[in-house]
Amino acid sequence: HHKLLVNDGQFYRISLRDTFGDGLKGYVAVYRGTVPILSHLIMYERLFYDEDRTDFKRIDHAFFTGSVPPNYFSLAITFDKFPKDLWWKLESETDNVILEQRPPGWYNERFELMSIIEPMVVFGPSRSDEVNYRFTIGDSYPCDNDPTQTCGDGICCNYGKGSYQLYAGHPSKNQLLTEGGEYGLVDSLIITPPMIQKARQLEEGGTESVKNQRHFGWYDERFDLS
């Protein structure tokens, strides 16, 4: 165990590196405070390994140290009968870092046909640049005809009507970003947060208002109806 001295309420980047190039056969976890329990977990990585590679030398995560995030997404999941096959990841395309992820096997048989909500901390309005995110969700298990290969059938509809919905903020706000369930092996897409979309719309609207503005004195006496 190593203690990391950090300031509260900030984002930090942590880089995992391997000089040989096959990653780390194990896991790395960062917990808030000094007690390593699940409720304090803020970063987890156990996919940084591939015995057949020699170029897998680095992976980067970002984690938030505060208890009240500046912004967040919510992932609502309804599982099928094989929750251990499901995995997902949220990355910042702008910074090339992983913000949140759950590897295969994270959800055990107790989650069968259950519905849960997973909060995902994302960057807040203090960022001056536009941050885009990539959300990836997958379903993986050994293929029946060749167990060395990976197959997937999503979370709907062979073994239950599973589904997922990704929201900006709490689901009660109904700011749906994407949804699905019938994705086979993997589903991946770029997410532009609503605050960025709104800023772009205001910017475009502002441009239009400048094009259509009328300066002082535009309307002369010809418009006098008195």
DRENDO-1510 file (C-alpha; in Angstrom, 1 decimal, always signed):
<recs>
REC; n; res; u; v; w
REC; 1; HIS; +0.0; +0.0; +0.0 .
REC; 2; HIS; +1.1; +3.6; -0.8 .
REC; 3; LYS; -0.3; +6.8; +0.5 .
REC; 4; LEU; -1.0; +9.5; -2.0 .
REC; 5; LEU; -1.1; +13.1; -0.7 .
REC; 6; VAL; -3.7; +15.0; -2.5 .
REC; 7; ASN; -5.9; +18.1; -2.1 .
REC; 8; ASP; -9.6; +17.6; -1.6 .
REC; 9; GLY; -12.1; +18.3; -4.4 .
REC; 10; GLN; -9.6; +18.0; -7.3 .
REC; 11; PHE; -9.0; +15.8; -10.3 .
REC; 12; TYR; -5.7; +13.9; -10.6 .
REC; 13; ARG; -4.1; +11.8; -13.3 .
REC; 14; ILE; -2.4; +8.5; -12.4 .
REC; 15; SER; -0.2; +6.8; -15.1 .
REC; 16; LEU; +0.5; +3.0; -14.8 .
REC; 17; ARG; +3.6; +2.0; -16.8 .
REC; 18; ASP; +5.3; -1.3; -17.6 .
REC; 19; THR; +8.7; -1.3; -19.2 .
REC; 20; PHE; +8.5; -4.9; -20.6 .
REC; 21; GLY; +5.3; -4.0; -22.4 .
REC; 22; ASP; +2.8; -6.7; -21.4 .
REC; 23; GLY; +1.1; -4.6; -18.7 .
REC; 24; LEU; +0.5; -5.6; -15.1 .
REC; 25; LYS; -1.0; -9.0; -14.1 .
REC; 26; GLY; -2.9; -7.9; -11.1 .
REC; 27; TYR; -4.8; -4.8; -10.2 .
REC; 28; VAL; -4.4; -1.2; -9.0 .
REC; 29; ALA; -7.0; +0.5; -6.7 .
REC; 30; VAL; -7.1; +4.0; -5.3 .
REC; 31; TYR; -9.3; +4.5; -2.2 .
REC; 32; ARG; -10.4; +7.8; -0.6 .
REC; 33; GLY; -9.0; +8.0; +2.9 .
REC; 34; THR; -7.2; +5.3; +4.7 .
REC; 35; VAL; -9.7; +2.4; +4.8 .
REC; 36; PRO; -9.7; +0.3; +1.6 .
REC; 37; ILE; -13.4; -0.6; +1.4 .
REC; 38; LEU; -15.6; -0.6; -1.7 .
REC; 39; SER; -17.5; +2.6; -0.8 .
REC; 40; HIS; -14.2; +4.5; -0.7 .
REC; 41; LEU; -13.0; +3.2; -4.1 .
REC; 42; ILE; -12.3; +6.0; -6.6 .
REC; 43; MET; -10.1; +4.2; -9.2 .
REC; 44; TYR; -9.7; +0.6; -10.2 .
REC; 45; GLU; -7.7; -1.1; -12.9 .
REC; 46; ARG; -7.2; -4.8; -13.7 .
REC; 47; LEU; -7.3; -4.8; -17.5 .
REC; 48; PHE; -3.8; -3.5; -17.9 .
REC; 49; TYR; -2.4; -6.8; -19.0 .
REC; 50; ASP; -1.9; -8.8; -22.2 .
REC; 51; GLU; +0.7; -11.6; -22.2 .
REC; 52; ASP; +0.9; -11.6; -26.0 .
REC; 53; ARG; +1.9; -7.9; -26.3 .
REC; 54; THR; +5.2; -6.1; -25.8 .
REC; 55; ASP; +3.8; -2.6; -26.5 .
REC; 56; PHE; +1.3; -2.4; -23.7 .
REC; 57; LYS; +3.4; +0.0; -21.6 .
REC; 58; ARG; +1.1; +2.7; -20.3 .
REC; 59; ILE; -2.5; +3.3; -19.2 .
REC; 60; ASP; -3.9; +6.5; -17.7 .
REC; 61; HIS; -6.7; +7.2; -15.3 .
REC; 62; ALA; -8.2; +10.3; -13.8 .
REC; 63; PHE; -9.9; +10.4; -10.4 .
REC; 64; PHE; -11.7; +12.9; -8.3 .
REC; 65; THR; -10.8; +13.3; -4.6 .
REC; 66; GLY; -13.8; +15.2; -3.3 .
REC; 67; SER; -17.1; +13.8; -1.9 .
REC; 68; VAL; -19.2; +16.1; -4.0 .
REC; 69; PRO; -18.4; +15.9; -7.7 .
REC; 70; PRO; -18.5; +19.0; -9.9 .
REC; 71; ASN; -20.5; +17.1; -12.5 .
REC; 72; TYR; -21.5; +13.5; -13.2 .
REC; 73; PHE; -23.2; +11.0; -15.5 .
REC; 74; SER; -25.5; +8.2; -14.3 .
REC; 75; LEU; -25.5; +4.8; -15.9 .
REC; 76; ALA; -28.8; +2.9; -15.3 .
REC; 77; ILE; -28.4; -0.9; -16.0 .
REC; 78; THR; -30.9; -3.6; -16.0 .
REC; 79; PHE; -29.0; -6.9; -16.2 .
REC; 80; ASP; -29.8; -10.1; -18.0 .
REC; 81; LYS; -29.2; -13.5; -16.5 .
REC; 82; PHE; -25.4; -13.3; -16.9 .
REC; 83; PRO; -24.3; -10.0; -15.2 .
REC; 84; LYS; -20.6; -11.2; -14.9 .
REC; 85; ASP; -20.3; -10.9; -18.7 .
REC; 86; LEU; -21.0; -7.2; -18.7 .
REC; 87; TRP; -18.3; -4.5; -18.6 .
REC; 88; TRP; -18.2; -0.8; -19.3 .
REC; 89; LYS; -15.8; +2.2; -19.5 .
REC; 90; LEU; -16.0; +6.0; -19.6 .
REC; 91; GLU; -13.0; +7.8; -21.0 .
REC; 92; SER; -12.1; +11.5; -21.7 .
REC; 93; GLU; -11.3; +11.6; -25.4 .
REC; 94; THR; -9.8; +15.1; -24.8 .
REC; 95; ASP; -7.3; +13.9; -22.2 .
REC; 96; ASN; -6.9; +10.3; -23.1 .
REC; 97; VAL; -7.7; +9.1; -19.6 .
REC; 98; ILE; -10.1; +6.6; -18.1 .
REC; 99; LEU; -12.6; +8.2; -15.7 .
REC; 100; GLU; -14.6; +5.2; -14.6 .
REC; 101; GLN; -14.8; +1.5; -15.6 .
REC; 102; ARG; -16.1; -1.9; -14.5 .
REC; 103; PRO; -14.3; -5.0; -15.8 .
REC; 104; PRO; -15.9; -8.3; -16.7 .
REC; 105; GLY; -16.7; -10.3; -13.6 .
REC; 106; TRP; -17.3; -7.1; -11.5 .
REC; 107; TYR; -21.0; -7.9; -11.2 .
REC; 108; ASN; -21.6; -11.4; -9.8 .
REC; 109; GLU; -24.7; -13.6; -10.0 .
REC; 110; ARG; -26.4; -11.6; -7.3 .
REC; 111; PHE; -27.1; -8.9; -9.9 .
REC; 112; GLU; -29.0; -11.3; -12.2 .
REC; 113; LEU; -32.0; -9.4; -13.6 .
REC; 114; MET; -31.5; -6.5; -11.2 .
REC; 115; SER; -31.5; -2.8; -12.0 .
REC; 116; ILE; -28.9; -0.5; -10.6 .
REC; 117; ILE; -27.5; +3.1; -11.1 .
REC; 118; GLU; -23.8; +3.7; -11.4 .
REC; 119; PRO; -22.7; +7.4; -10.9 .
REC; 120; MET; -19.7; +8.5; -13.0 .
REC; 121; VAL; -17.7; +11.6; -12.0 .
REC; 122; VAL; -16.9; +13.8; -15.0 .
REC; 123; PHE; -15.1; +17.2; -15.4 .
REC; 124; GLY; -17.0; +20.3; -14.3 .
REC; 125; PRO; -17.5; +23.8; -15.7 .
REC; 126; SER; -14.1; +24.9; -14.4 .
REC; 127; ARG; -12.6; +23.4; -17.5 .
REC; 128; SER; -12.1; +26.1; -20.1 .
REC; 129; ASP; -11.9; +23.6; -23.0 .
REC; 130; GLU; -14.5; +21.4; -24.5 .
REC; 131; VAL; -14.3; +17.8; -23.1 .
REC; 132; ASN; -15.8; +15.0; -25.1 .
REC; 133; TYR; -16.2; +11.5; -23.6 .
REC; 134; ARG; -16.3; +8.0; -25.1 .
REC; 135; PHE; -18.6; +5.5; -23.5 .
REC; 136; THR; -18.1; +1.8; -24.2 .
REC; 137; ILE; -20.2; -1.1; -23.0 .
REC; 138; GLY; -19.5; -4.7; -23.8 .
REC; 139; ASP; -20.6; -8.3; -23.2 .
REC; 140; SER; -17.9; -11.0; -23.2 .
REC; 141; TYR; -17.7; -14.7; -22.6 .
REC; 142; PRO; -15.7; -17.6; -24.1 .
REC; 143; CYS; -17.2; -18.7; -27.4 .
REC; 144; ASP; -18.9; -22.2; -27.3 .
REC; 145; ASN; -17.2; -23.4; -30.5 .
REC; 146; ASP; -13.8; -22.0; -29.5 .
REC; 147; PRO; -13.2; -21.0; -25.9 .
REC; 148; THR; -10.0; -19.1; -26.8 .
REC; 149; GLN; -12.1; -16.6; -28.6 .
REC; 150; THR; -14.5; -13.9; -27.1 .
REC; 151; CYS; -18.2; -13.8; -28.0 .
REC; 152; GLY; -21.0; -11.5; -26.8 .
REC; 153; ASP; -24.7; -11.1; -27.2 .
REC; 154; GLY; -25.4; -7.8; -25.4 .
REC; 155; ILE; -27.8; -7.8; -22.4 .
REC; 156; CYS; -31.0; -8.2; -24.5 .
REC; 157; CYS; -32.8; -10.3; -25.4 .
REC; 158; ASN; -31.5; -13.9; -25.4 .
REC; 159; TYR; -31.3; -14.3; -21.6 .
REC; 160; GLY; -33.5; -11.5; -20.3 .
REC; 161; LYS; -34.6; -8.0; -21.3 .
REC; 162; GLY; -31.5; -6.2; -20.1 .
REC; 163; SER; -30.9; -2.5; -21.1 .
REC; 164; TYR; -28.8; +0.5; -20.2 .
REC; 165; GLN; -29.4; +4.3; -20.2 .
REC; 166; LEU; -26.7; +6.9; -19.8 .
REC; 167; TYR; -27.9; +10.2; -18.4 .
REC; 168; ALA; -26.3; +13.6; -17.7 .
REC; 169; GLY; -26.7; +14.1; -13.9 .
REC; 170; HIS; -29.4; +12.1; -12.1 .
REC; 171; PRO; -31.9; +10.1; -14.2 .
REC; 172; SER; -34.7; +12.1; -12.7 .
REC; 173; LYS; -33.6; +15.1; -14.8 .
REC; 174; ASN; -34.3; +13.1; -17.9 .
REC; 175; GLN; -31.2; +14.2; -19.8 .
REC; 176; LEU; -30.7; +11.0; -21.7 .
REC; 177; LEU; -27.4; +10.8; -23.6 .
REC; 178; THR; -27.7; +7.3; -25.1 .
REC; 179; GLU; -29.4; +3.9; -24.4 .
REC; 180; GLY; -29.3; +0.4; -25.7 .
REC; 181; GLY; -29.0; -3.3; -24.9 .
REC; 182; GLU; -28.9; -5.3; -28.2 .
REC; 183; TYR; -25.3; -4.5; -29.0 .
REC; 184; GLY; -23.7; -7.9; -29.4 .
REC; 185; LEU; -20.0; -7.8; -28.4 .
REC; 186; VAL; -19.6; -4.1; -27.8 .
REC; 187; ASP; -21.2; -0.7; -28.2 .
REC; 188; SER; -19.1; +2.5; -28.2 .
REC; 189; LEU; -19.8; +6.1; -29.0 .
REC; 190; ILE; -18.7; +9.7; -28.4 .
REC; 191; ILE; -20.7; +11.7; -25.8 .
REC; 192; THR; -20.9; +15.5; -25.9 .
REC; 193; PRO; -22.2; +16.8; -22.5 .
REC; 194; PRO; -25.4; +18.9; -22.6 .
REC; 195; MET; -23.5; +22.0; -21.3 .
REC; 196; ILE; -21.2; +21.9; -24.3 .
REC; 197; GLN; -24.1; +21.4; -26.7 .
REC; 198; LYS; -26.0; +24.3; -25.1 .
REC; 199; ALA; -22.9; +26.6; -25.3 .
REC; 200; ARG; -22.6; +25.7; -29.0 .
REC; 201; GLN; -26.3; +26.5; -29.6 .
REC; 202; LEU; -26.0; +29.8; -27.8 .
REC; 203; GLU; -22.9; +30.6; -29.8 .
REC; 204; GLU; -24.7; +29.9; -33.0 .
REC; 205; GLY; -27.7; +31.8; -31.9 .
REC; 206; GLY; -25.5; +34.8; -30.9 .
REC; 207; THR; -24.0; +34.8; -34.4 .
REC; 208; GLU; -27.4; +35.0; -35.9 .
REC; 209; SER; -28.5; +37.8; -33.6 .
REC; 210; VAL; -25.4; +39.8; -34.7 .
REC; 211; LYS; -26.3; +39.2; -38.4 .
REC; 212; ASN; -29.9; +40.5; -37.8 .
REC; 213; GLN; -29.2; +43.5; -35.5 .
REC; 214; ARG; -30.3; +47.0; -36.3 .
REC; 215; HIS; -28.1; +49.9; -35.0 .
REC; 216; PHE; -29.3; +53.2; -33.5 .
REC; 217; GLY; -30.9; +55.4; -36.1 .
REC; 218; TRP; -31.7; +52.6; -38.5 .
REC; 219; TYR; -35.4; +53.4; -38.4 .
REC; 220; ASP; -35.9; +57.0; -39.6 .
REC; 221; GLU; -38.9; +59.3; -39.9 .
REC; 222; ARG; -40.4; +57.2; -42.7 .
REC; 223; PHE; -41.4; +54.7; -40.1 .
REC; 224; ASP; -43.4; +57.3; -38.1 .
REC; 225; LEU; -47.0; +56.3; -37.8 .
REC; 226; SER; -48.1; +59.2; -35.7 .
</recs>
